[in-house]
Amino acid sequence: MALALGAAASAAMAQSPLTFKFGYGLKEDSNQGRAARVFAERVSQLSGGRLKMEPVGAAKLGSDDAMQKAVSAGTQEMMVGSTATLVSVVKEMALWDAPFLFNGVDEADFLLDGAIGQQIMGKLPDKGFVGLVYWENGFRNLTNSKRPINSLGDLSGLKLRVMQNDTFIKAFRTLGADARPMAFAELDAALRSGAMDGQENPFNTILSSKFYESQKYLSITNHVYSPWIVLASKKWWDKLPKADQEIIQQAATQARDFERRDTREEADRALKNLVEKGMQVNVPTFGELSRMRNRMDHIYARDIGEKVGLPLLLQVQNELIGYRDRKRK
């Protein structure tokens, strides 16, 4: 029996590892790339080398939208991408586009990793996905070439590039900006030519894209928290043994924790670097940010509420109120 077991073990070890691809959009030296490498390392370690994840970055497997279609169809195993591009597939993902939803990263972690985040992930299998974890892109902030944004009135008439997302467009037009949707690939040229006055992105993206070369002012508004989501193809996932699913899930959770720490540390460094590059940084007062937030009431009721459902929106608000009350005690 011992000889038989030994032979079986040797045969299993001799088998080729199960290899699968993990696509992401940013460059290999980005926070996405670093986290993808950690994810692959954890998969290999936890499986004893039996599972091999191949990270493929720089959008070599396509845009987020293209990869999502491939993952849903089962022609690509895994990816990480923006929740914003999933809204057309799972309307409840629009919750994460809600302006001024979170006051800090701790609130984002609480909601994303808790019951509500899992509840929204639970909508994915019907669309061909399995959601594993949420990663962090970061809070989005405003830059422009005209003036500091210290008050609501400072946004008036500002030609502002926003993502090709209805909620973003409506939100900034409500705040008085001339919000215009534009593909990210076209943004740098538009800022340099003056076709656009400004844009909004996390510090990391502002730095890596060298927007400081055309944008003088950086206003820390933290107006939207942008999550990424790690997805697996349901067709592929359902064929895996449960033990392999558990290994990949555990590795994804460990990579998520690394990615959030890394992204937050990078954001701190990026902000310091942007100041060194000559950007003028300002923080609107709590009162002015509250004025902006109050303008979002009808966006929440009509846009976010219609997409995610008012019961879910109320549940989110109650969860955040409870969290903030506990934090104050």
Buried (B, 14 or more C-beta within 10 A) or exposed (E): EEEEEEEEEEEEEEEEBBEBBBBBBBEBEBBBBBBBBBBBBBBBEBBEEBBBBEBBBBBEBBBBBBBBBBBBEBEBBBBBBBBBBBBEBBBBBBBBBBBBBBBEBEBBBBBBBEEBBEEBBEBBEEEBBBBBBBBBBBBBBBBBBBBBBBBBEBBEEBBBBBBEBBBBBBBBBBBBBBBBEBEBEEBBEBBBEEBBBBBBBBBBBBBBBEBBEBBBBBBBBBBBBBBBBBBBBBBBBEEBEEEBBEBBBBBBBBBBEBBBEBBBEBBEEBBEBBEEBEBEBBBBEEEBBEBBBEBBEEBBEEBBBEBBBEEBBEBBEEBBEEBEEEEEE
